[in-house]
Amino acid sequence: YQRCINERNLNNVSHSSSDNETFGLLLHKIITPSETVTFDYSTYTTVNVNKNPTSLDAITIQNAINQEVMTYALTYTDKTATRKLLTTINRGKTNTPQQEYYRFEYYGNPPTDIAYYKQDYWGYYSGNTNTTGSLISENSNRSPDFASTQQGALKKIYYPTQGYSEFIYEQNKVYGQLDTGEIGGEDRLDAVINETITSDTYPINDNINKTIRIPFTPKALPDGSIKVSFGYYLHSSMGYSLSLVELKKIGGTIKNCPGAGRCNYKFEAASPELDPVTKQQDQTLYNLEPGDYELVLTLERIAAPSNPKRTPRVVASVSLKYYSGTPASEPEVTNIPFGGIRIKEINSYDAQGEHTTKRYSYMKEDAITSSGINLSKPIFMSKEHYYYLPDRTPPGRAEMNCYLTKRTSSSNIPLSTYIGSPVLYTTVEEQLVGDAGEVLKTRSYFSGQTDLTERFPFPPTEKKNWRKGLTLQQQSYTKEGSSYTVNGKTTNVYGPLERHTGASSHLNSYNLKAGKVRYVFDAIGNLQTMTSGINNSEYVTYVNRSELYPMFSSKQEEIHDNKTIIQNSTYTYDNPYGQIKTQTTTDSHNKTLTTTYTYPYDKASTVNNLLVAQNRITTPVETQHKENTTILGTQVTEFKDWGNGIILPGITKVAKGDDNPEPRLTYHKYDTQGNPLEVSQVDGRHIMYVWGYNNTQPIVKIDNASYTGIPAAVTTLINQLKSTSDNEDTATEETTMRTLFNNLRAHPYFTKAQVSGYTYDPLIGVTSMTNPQGQTAYYRYDDMNRMQYALDQDQHVVQQVRYNYQGQQSDALGGVIIDTPGAGPKVPNEPATFTANTSGSGSANLYTWSVNGVQEQCGSGISFTKTFTSEGTYTVKVLVYNTETKHRVSHTMNVVVQYPELTIPVVSANYTHVVKGTDVSFSVSSIGGGTGNLRYEWYLNNIKQASTATIYRYQPNTVGTYNIYFKVIDTESGKSVNSATRKLYAYHSLTTPSVSASKAHIEQGTTTTFTASNIGGGSGSRRYEWYVNNVKQSATGTSYSYHFPNAGTYTIKFKVVDLTMQNANAKWGANTPILKVYYKMVVSTSQSATSVFGSSASVRFNVTGISGGSGSRQITWRAFKSVSPSQTAGSGTGAQFYFSNFATGTHEYNIVATVKDNLTGQQVNRLMVVISSISDEDCPNCGPQH
């Protein structure tokens, strides 16, 4: 009662533990009619809790006649260790050296002893150094540690092929909320205390006595618990030194405090007397009571000034994290590390060093969220209710309820009912990366959901683990640039087939589990008798249902060129067995293929009922195939009761379409082991079988014979043969068996039969086969049970199989190959050399060479020379026989003999584009190959020409295109080859153009245009050129204009150039215009007076000088009043002009002298002015009336 008052609502009031010892049996042998498998162990009689008392050393397989087939030997890192690692698996036989089969490497070595407090919540090694002895180790670090968990994980597997695979891991993670149980609690601890005191910072002669006290108040986490993460390092090198750490509660009672003295959560000190002492604890999670706490760090040292080497070195360092009460800014939901590791990457290397890489991602499509599901919540708790009655005599104590939490863990009650990894990933992406960097990607989606919360110690509801981990969808991708595109998808749908419902529900398992969790005491603490009864207990009922969860449908999609090809498959199942009943496949064209299965329980009969009674219900007795509604075929197996409980097929019937099934194979007799002894086919022919080697192998096949009516002498022979085979393990006994084969064949009963016999090394292979003609082929095997030699009936080796890796050789006579110079065919009438190359015992070899089965050379020489006279394919064979080992090997080579292929000739010509009528010369090169006896032909427009030489001349007389090719004909083989066709183009001649000019005489600076006409002929692809005084101009058209700034005489030429034709490809103009360019004319004049008076007034005007022009000119004069320019007052010609026709009055007269060049057309005007004043008196006859 007092404890309930003091420790109400406290966890872990007390704890207890118990040990249970379990003894098991080790499998020693597995014995079947055909083999015995033996397991050999090393067993240690001395009991040692840190050693595993046994280790599996070898597995040996023997056949039915007690021959050793193979032994597999296992080696370990340490056979005596509790956690031993398998390092190699070797195989071989007892009397032969064993060969390494597989070899393994690991990440480090797991510790020999992994105590429960060194494990995370899921039982994986966490590397924690805590040494608490608490049953549940509450105050220890239980979070996962990847480096520790990986210890002992498989790193590499080396294969028999000399390649290997390397495995890279990462920590499991699930996406969930922090503080799910104890998971993630440490992630919330945001306040940090790090303190270190070390003597290294003090002078070596100083005494040290220092204490650091750090008070702190941890706050409750969202789940109500108070946790700190606490780790420390304490070191003292010798006496007179101390390093100490304390974690204690201030001003309050700590649960389970023994009373007097300290009540600490942690008190640790390093204080050596002689040898150095180090105390260390990794970060460990502690559950604390509410309240104020103090972290104390103390360091003491007494120095030795007279002998500094005796001065101790002391270190005290502590790290503590607690929750400050401030919620974390990061999201409450995150990827939480979980127990166990997962594959991150697999690198696979072959013997040549080439490798592929498989990378795995367990994230959802956002590449951030883990798809992991928590399958194992690692905490089990139960509430216990203690009820104290009030004390009525005398009154004083009140009624009290006390609730305590019990945490329990044991090896017999696992933390989860899920077997395997505690995490299930619903999405996994695999990338396959090759040496060239190419990437193939698939993404798979799996079923799974989190289980309901478990209530310890009561069982949870059904887990239904069989519904988890099923492939719901798988997508394949192609890489396009840096992105991926889905090119295929498979989607599966599963569903429950719940059995034992309704009237069959009684077949389910109904369970009840109860726990006594309520206790009633009287006032002074005595347990009352009224505790019995259901009201004082808690219980859980649950049902174990029988459920199948098969695939109901599967949809396959393939995407090609943006088109999707779909195939749907649906499945139905029967009840109650849940076996597949129909399988229907529908393609993209809506065509359905349906297969229907009928089982023994579907067709009640005496025999089928016996099959059901023997639980042999999985083999269909009828299978039918349909396309849409059309039956394609049916197969029926009719079973028969052969006695002694043997129910085996009697008749197999087959039907096409909707026909009635007809017998195809009939069984007439079986032995006691269920081996068929006699069958008949549809043609009625019977086949007998004899089984030997303890009825495990067919040793005789007799075609066209029956056990019915068999003579007693034959039965005796068969029994002798079977008895001999049951113990046959020597060559002599094999020979005896073959003698009995011949005796059977020779018996009159088998005159019309064909008898074949077989001997074996059971589980290894057939050792001889004797055909119906009595010829025997033999087979030999190496120490690894691989066929090594095939021998003919004379025991000569006709085939040897070698299993060496590339580059390895064997000392025994190995295979033979034939080398011959050159990679191409051999040439007729030229010698060809062949060389035999063998491995092993070369000095004792004899070589027999044959061509097309005809021996041509035999001796010790390894080379053989042959001259083939005609074309064809020849078989060249060498048989190598070793005179010491009596081994022989052979090799056959197909040799192609043929003349070289005719070389394709190359035709060239001096012209390709010509004017018609031009002589063109064609020549040919690259003539060769064939037999060498060649003749030649020329073809023009597919018409054979007369020329048979390698040069051909032709003159095209008409315009057009001509096709010319050359043919080489082998006169011996008749083969021919044509050159590529060469074209010749013939055109009309270029016409002679005409050139015209806009002017022939110009003054300088005048632009003149020249035009070409009458242009034609040629290929039509032309260019044009203009020349002035034989200097090419920039103009390229059919006209040319220029302003001619300088005086002189210019000759103009025009040229047409054909750009395609290779001869006569230019033509000058028919005429060459000449252009004369003159200086500009300059004219000077004079006049005798500028004003006149009186009646006899007269003025003389003269052209006093003319420069420039062509020299051919004319001069004209005109006089007029300036006010009447259109009225001529006088005119004249010549270099001089007189004017006297002045009117009365005062007037201004303009006299214009005009000089015109007769060739250039240039005209220069000179204006002269005269003022006249004439009165009437001066000129009585000058008035208007005159």
Secondary structure by P-SEA (a helix, b strand, c coil): caaaaaccccccccccbbbbbbbbbcccccccccbbbbbbbbbbcccccccccccccbbbbbcccccccbbbbbbccccccccccccbbbbbcccccccccbbbbccccccccccccccccccccccccccccccccccccccccccccccccccbbbcccccbbbbbbbbbbbbcccccccccccccccbbbbbbbbcccccccbbbbbbbbbbbbbbbccccbbbbbbbbbbbbcccccccbbbbbbccccccccccccccccbbbbbbbcccbbbbbbcbbbbbbcbbbbbbbbbbbbbbcccccccbbbbbbbbbbbbbcccccccccccccccccccccbbbbbcccccbbbbbbbcccccccccccccccccbbbbbbbbbbbbbccccccccbbbbbbbbbbcccccccccccccccccbbbbbbbccccbbbbbbbbbbbbbccccccccccccccccccccccbbbbbbbcccbbbbcbbbbbbbbbbcccccccccccccbbbbbbcbbbbcccccccccccccccccbbbbbbccccccccbbbbbbbcccbbbbbbbbbbbccccccccbbbbbccccbbbbbbbbcccccccaaaaaaaaacccccccbbbbbccccccbbbbbbbbccccccccccbbbbbcccccccccccccccccccccccccccccbbbbbbbccccccccbbbcccccccccaaaaaaaaaaaaaaaccccaaaaaaaaaaaaaaaaccccccbbbbbbbcccccccccccccccbbbbbbbcccccccbbbcccccccbbbbbcccccccccccbbbbbbcccccccccbbbbbbbbbccccccbbbbbbccccccccccccbbbbbbccbbbbbbbbbbbbcccccccbbbbbbbbbcccccbbbbbcccccccccbbbbbbbccccccccccccccccccccccccccbbbbbbcccbbbbbbbbbbcccccccccccbbbbbbbccccbbbbbbccccccccbbbbbbbcccccccccbbbbbbcccccccccccbbbbccccbbbbbbbbbbbbccccccccccccbbbbbbbbcbbbbbcccccccccccbbbbbbbccccccccccbbbbbbbbbccccccccccccccbbbbcccccccbbbbbbbbbbbccccbbbbbbbbbbbbbcccccccccccc
